[in-house]
Amino acid sequence: MVFWRFLLLLIMFFLAGCAETVVRPIAKYNLSDRAEFYQLKKWSFDGRLALFDGKESWSASIEWTHSDGKDELKLSGP
């Protein structure tokens, strides 16, 4: 009986690993018409920044979260 429960649990983990997240393509938005973006109540942006100046270069991670009229911007790097 324990074997069958373990097998069922294992199958559930494998099926959950095949789940997909629907992402809307950016092409749907016309960036010249920003009214739709200004109406968003909650959003976040995660990415990386790279700066170059002649022989030197720097990189950083950026996390920008907007919710309830509050913005939080985190920059991290070396």
Distance bins in CASP14 RR format, pairs under 12 A and 6 or more apart:
PFRMAT RR
TARGET T0000
AUTHOR 0000-0000-0000
RMODE 2
METHOD distances of the structure
MODEL  1
1 7 0 0 0 0 0 1 0 0 0 0 0
1 8 0 0 0 0 0 1 0 0 0 0 0
2 8 0 0 0 0 0 1 0 0 0 0 0
2 9 0 0 0 0 0 1 0 0 0 0 0
3 9 0 0 0 0 0 1 0 0 0 0 0
3 10 0 0 0 0 0 1 0 0 0 0 0
4 10 0 0 0 0 0 1 0 0 0 0 0
4 11 0 0 0 0 0 1 0 0 0 0 0
5 11 0 0 0 0 0 1 0 0 0 0 0
5 12 0 0 0 0 0 1 0 0 0 0 0
6 12 0 0 0 0 0 1 0 0 0 0 0
6 13 0 0 0 0 0 1 0 0 0 0 0
7 13 0 0 0 0 0 1 0 0 0 0 0
7 14 0 0 0 0 0 1 0 0 0 0 0
8 14 0 0 0 0 0 1 0 0 0 0 0
8 15 0 0 0 0 0 1 0 0 0 0 0
9 15 0 0 0 0 0 1 0 0 0 0 0
9 16 0 0 0 0 0 1 0 0 0 0 0
10 16 0 0 0 0 0 1 0 0 0 0 0
10 17 0 0 0 0 0 1 0 0 0 0 0
11 17 0 0 0 0 0 1 0 0 0 0 0
11 18 0 0 0 0 0 1 0 0 0 0 0
12 18 0 0 0 0 0 1 0 0 0 0 0
12 19 0 0 0 0 0 1 0 0 0 0 0
13 19 0 0 0 0 0 1 0 0 0 0 0
24 36 0 0 0 0 0 1 0 0 0 0 0
26 37 0 0 0 0 0 1 0 0 0 0 0
28 36 0 0 0 0 1 0 0 0 0 0 0
29 35 0 0 0 0 0 1 0 0 0 0 0
29 36 1 0 0 1 0 0 0 0 0 0 0
29 37 1 0 0 1 0 0 0 0 0 0 0
29 40 0 0 0 0 0 1 0 0 0 0 0
30 36 0 0 0 0 1 0 0 0 0 0 0
30 37 0 0 0 0 0 1 0 0 0 0 0
31 37 0 0 0 0 1 0 0 0 0 0 0
33 39 0 0 0 0 0 1 0 0 0 0 0
34 40 0 0 0 0 0 1 0 0 0 0 0
36 43 0 0 0 0 0 1 0 0 0 0 0
37 43 0 0 0 0 1 0 0 0 0 0 0
37 45 0 0 0 0 0 1 0 0 0 0 0
37 66 0 0 0 0 0 1 0 0 0 0 0
38 66 0 0 0 0 0 1 0 0 0 0 0
38 69 0 0 0 0 0 1 0 0 0 0 0
40 66 1 0 0 1 0 0 0 0 0 0 0
40 67 0 0 0 0 1 0 0 0 0 0 0
40 69 0 0 0 0 0 1 0 0 0 0 0
41 66 0 0 0 0 1 0 0 0 0 0 0
41 67 1 0 0 1 0 0 0 0 0 0 0
41 68 1 0 0 1 0 0 0 0 0 0 0
41 69 0 0 0 0 1 0 0 0 0 0 0
41 70 0 0 0 0 0 1 0 0 0 0 0
42 65 0 0 0 0 1 0 0 0 0 0 0
42 66 1 0 0 1 0 0 0 0 0 0 0
42 67 1 0 1 0 0 0 0 0 0 0 0
42 68 1 0 0 1 0 0 0 0 0 0 0
42 69 0 0 0 0 1 0 0 0 0 0 0
42 70 0 0 0 0 0 1 0 0 0 0 0
42 71 0 0 0 0 0 1 0 0 0 0 0
42 72 0 0 0 0 0 1 0 0 0 0 0
43 64 0 0 0 0 1 0 0 0 0 0 0
43 65 1 0 0 1 0 0 0 0 0 0 0
43 66 1 0 1 0 0 0 0 0 0 0 0
43 67 1 0 0 1 0 0 0 0 0 0 0
43 68 0 0 0 0 0 1 0 0 0 0 0
43 69 0 0 0 0 0 1 0 0 0 0 0
43 71 0 0 0 0 0 1 0 0 0 0 0
43 72 0 0 0 0 0 1 0 0 0 0 0
44 62 0 0 0 0 0 1 0 0 0 0 0
44 63 1 0 0 1 0 0 0 0 0 0 0
44 64 1 0 0 1 0 0 0 0 0 0 0
44 65 1 0 1 0 0 0 0 0 0 0 0
44 66 1 0 0 1 0 0 0 0 0 0 0
44 67 0 0 0 0 1 0 0 0 0 0 0
44 71 0 0 0 0 0 1 0 0 0 0 0
44 72 0 0 0 0 1 0 0 0 0 0 0
44 73 0 0 0 0 0 1 0 0 0 0 0
44 74 0 0 0 0 0 1 0 0 0 0 0
45 61 0 0 0 0 0 1 0 0 0 0 0
45 62 1 0 0 1 0 0 0 0 0 0 0
45 63 1 0 0 1 0 0 0 0 0 0 0
45 64 1 0 1 0 0 0 0 0 0 0 0
45 65 1 0 0 1 0 0 0 0 0 0 0
45 66 0 0 0 0 1 0 0 0 0 0 0
45 71 0 0 0 0 0 1 0 0 0 0 0
45 72 0 0 0 0 0 1 0 0 0 0 0
45 73 0 0 0 0 1 0 0 0 0 0 0
45 74 0 0 0 0 0 1 0 0 0 0 0
46 61 1 0 0 1 0 0 0 0 0 0 0
46 62 1 0 0 1 0 0 0 0 0 0 0
46 63 1 0 1 0 0 0 0 0 0 0 0
46 64 1 0 0 1 0 0 0 0 0 0 0
46 65 0 0 0 0 1 0 0 0 0 0 0
46 73 0 0 0 0 0 1 0 0 0 0 0
46 74 0 0 0 0 1 0 0 0 0 0 0
46 75 0 0 0 0 0 1 0 0 0 0 0
46 76 0 0 0 0 0 1 0 0 0 0 0
47 59 0 0 0 0 0 1 0 0 0 0 0
47 60 0 0 0 0 1 0 0 0 0 0 0
47 61 1 0 0 1 0 0 0 0 0 0 0
47 62 1 0 1 0 0 0 0 0 0 0 0
47 63 1 0 0 1 0 0 0 0 0 0 0
47 64 0 0 0 0 1 0 0 0 0 0 0
47 73 0 0 0 0 0 1 0 0 0 0 0
47 74 0 0 0 0 0 1 0 0 0 0 0
47 75 0 0 0 0 0 1 0 0 0 0 0
47 76 0 0 0 0 0 1 0 0 0 0 0
48 58 0 0 0 0 0 1 0 0 0 0 0
48 59 1 0 0 1 0 0 0 0 0 0 0
48 60 1 0 0 1 0 0 0 0 0 0 0
48 61 1 0 1 0 0 0 0 0 0 0 0
48 62 1 0 0 1 0 0 0 0 0 0 0
48 63 0 0 0 0 0 1 0 0 0 0 0
48 75 0 0 0 0 0 1 0 0 0 0 0
48 76 0 0 0 0 0 1 0 0 0 0 0
48 77 0 0 0 0 1 0 0 0 0 0 0
49 57 0 0 0 0 0 1 0 0 0 0 0
49 58 0 0 0 0 1 0 0 0 0 0 0
49 59 1 0 0 1 0 0 0 0 0 0 0
49 60 1 0 1 0 0 0 0 0 0 0 0
49 61 1 0 0 1 0 0 0 0 0 0 0
49 62 1 0 1 0 0 0 0 0 0 0 0
49 63 0 0 0 0 0 1 0 0 0 0 0
49 64 0 0 0 0 0 1 0 0 0 0 0
49 73 0 0 0 0 0 1 0 0 0 0 0
49 74 0 0 0 0 0 1 0 0 0 0 0
49 75 1 0 0 1 0 0 0 0 0 0 0
49 76 0 0 0 0 0 1 0 0 0 0 0
49 77 0 0 0 0 1 0 0 0 0 0 0
50 56 0 0 0 0 0 1 0 0 0 0 0
50 57 1 0 0 1 0 0 0 0 0 0 0
50 58 1 0 0 1 0 0 0 0 0 0 0
50 59 1 0 1 0 0 0 0 0 0 0 0
50 60 0 0 0 0 1 0 0 0 0 0 0
50 61 0 0 0 0 0 1 0 0 0 0 0
50 62 0 0 0 0 0 1 0 0 0 0 0
50 77 0 0 0 0 0 1 0 0 0 0 0
51 57 1 0 0 1 0 0 0 0 0 0 0
51 58 1 0 1 0 0 0 0 0 0 0 0
51 59 1 0 0 1 0 0 0 0 0 0 0
51 60 0 0 0 0 1 0 0 0 0 0 0
51 62 0 0 0 0 0 1 0 0 0 0 0
51 75 0 0 0 0 0 1 0 0 0 0 0
51 77 0 0 0 0 0 1 0 0 0 0 0
52 58 0 0 0 0 1 0 0 0 0 0 0
52 59 0 0 0 0 1 0 0 0 0 0 0
57 78 0 0 0 0 0 1 0 0 0 0 0
58 75 0 0 0 0 0 1 0 0 0 0 0
58 77 0 0 0 0 1 0 0 0 0 0 0
58 78 1 0 0 1 0 0 0 0 0 0 0
59 75 0 0 0 0 0 1 0 0 0 0 0
59 76 0 0 0 0 0 1 0 0 0 0 0
59 77 1 0 0 1 0 0 0 0 0 0 0
59 78 1 0 0 1 0 0 0 0 0 0 0
60 73 0 0 0 0 0 1 0 0 0 0 0
60 74 0 0 0 0 1 0 0 0 0 0 0
60 75 1 0 1 0 0 0 0 0 0 0 0
60 76 1 0 0 1 0 0 0 0 0 0 0
60 77 1 0 1 0 0 0 0 0 0 0 0
60 78 0 0 0 0 1 0 0 0 0 0 0
61 73 0 0 0 0 0 1 0 0 0 0 0
61 74 1 0 0 1 0 0 0 0 0 0 0
61 75 1 0 0 1 0 0 0 0 0 0 0
61 76 1 0 1 0 0 0 0 0 0 0 0
61 77 1 0 0 1 0 0 0 0 0 0 0
61 78 0 0 0 0 0 1 0 0 0 0 0
62 72 0 0 0 0 0 1 0 0 0 0 0
62 73 1 0 0 1 0 0 0 0 0 0 0
62 74 1 0 0 1 0 0 0 0 0 0 0
62 75 1 0 1 0 0 0 0 0 0 0 0
62 76 0 0 0 0 1 0 0 0 0 0 0
62 77 0 0 0 0 1 0 0 0 0 0 0
63 71 0 0 0 0 0 1 0 0 0 0 0
63 72 1 0 0 1 0 0 0 0 0 0 0
63 73 1 0 0 1 0 0 0 0 0 0 0
63 74 1 0 1 0 0 0 0 0 0 0 0
63 75 0 0 0 0 1 0 0 0 0 0 0
63 76 0 0 0 0 1 0 0 0 0 0 0
63 77 0 0 0 0 0 1 0 0 0 0 0
64 70 0 0 0 0 0 1 0 0 0 0 0
64 71 1 0 0 1 0 0 0 0 0 0 0
64 72 1 0 0 1 0 0 0 0 0 0 0
64 73 1 0 1 0 0 0 0 0 0 0 0
64 74 1 0 0 1 0 0 0 0 0 0 0
64 75 0 0 0 0 1 0 0 0 0 0 0
65 71 1 0 0 1 0 0 0 0 0 0 0
65 72 1 0 1 0 0 0 0 0 0 0 0
65 73 0 0 0 0 1 0 0 0 0 0 0
65 74 0 0 0 0 1 0 0 0 0 0 0
66 72 1 0 0 1 0 0 0 0 0 0 0
66 73 0 0 0 0 1 0 0 0 0 0 0
END
